[in-house]
Amino acid sequence: MKTSRRILLAGLMGLAVAPTAMATAAPSPVTDDATVAEERFARMIAAAHAPDVTCARQAERYADAHWPDYVVAARAVLNARA
């Protein structure tokens, strides 16, 4: 599977889970106790939500800056898969 397709699918999964996960989340995202899997998945979701997804470099920079905002959604998706 191509990387862009994986990023897009992860972003869609994050969109599907994010509204319910954000309702139960704390006001500020807690990233100190994020596992490696949660961080990677949060970065993938953040990259899918980048303003210009067609530019991989810009999507990567957006993911580096905003991945803590998506930790709650990543946890929800990973917990749903378990």
HUQUI-V166429 format. One record per residue. N is the residue number from 1. RES is the residue in three letters. SS is DSSP state (H for helix, E for strand, - for the rest). Layout:
N;RES;SS / N;RES;SS
//
This chain:
1;MET;- / 2;LYS;- / 3;THR;H / 4;SER;H / 5;ARG;H / 6;ARG;H / 7;ILE;H / 8;LEU;H / 9;LEU;H / 10;ALA;H / 11;GLY;H / 12;LEU;H / 13;MET;H / 14;GLY;H / 15;LEU;H / 16;ALA;H / 17;VAL;H / 18;ALA;H / 19;PRO;H / 20;THR;H / 21;ALA;H / 22;MET;H / 23;ALA;H / 24;THR;- / 25;ALA;- / 26;ALA;- / 27;PRO;- / 28;SER;- / 29;PRO;- / 30;VAL;- / 31;THR;- / 32;ASP;- / 33;ASP;- / 34;ALA;- / 35;THR;- / 36;VAL;H / 37;ALA;H / 38;GLU;H / 39;GLU;H / 40;ARG;H / 41;PHE;H / 42;ALA;H / 43;ARG;H / 44;MET;H / 45;ILE;H / 46;ALA;H / 47;ALA;H / 48;ALA;H / 49;HIS;- / 50;ALA;- / 51;PRO;- / 52;ASP;- / 53;VAL;- / 54;THR;- / 55;CYS;- / 56;ALA;H / 57;ARG;H / 58;GLN;H / 59;ALA;H / 60;GLU;H / 61;ARG;H / 62;TYR;H / 63;ALA;H / 64;ASP;H / 65;ALA;H / 66;HIS;H / 67;TRP;H / 68;PRO;H / 69;ASP;H / 70;TYR;H / 71;VAL;H / 72;VAL;H / 73;ALA;H / 74;ALA;H / 75;ARG;H / 76;ALA;H / 77;VAL;H / 78;LEU;H / 79;ASN;H / 80;ALA;H / 81;ARG;H / 82;ALA;-
//
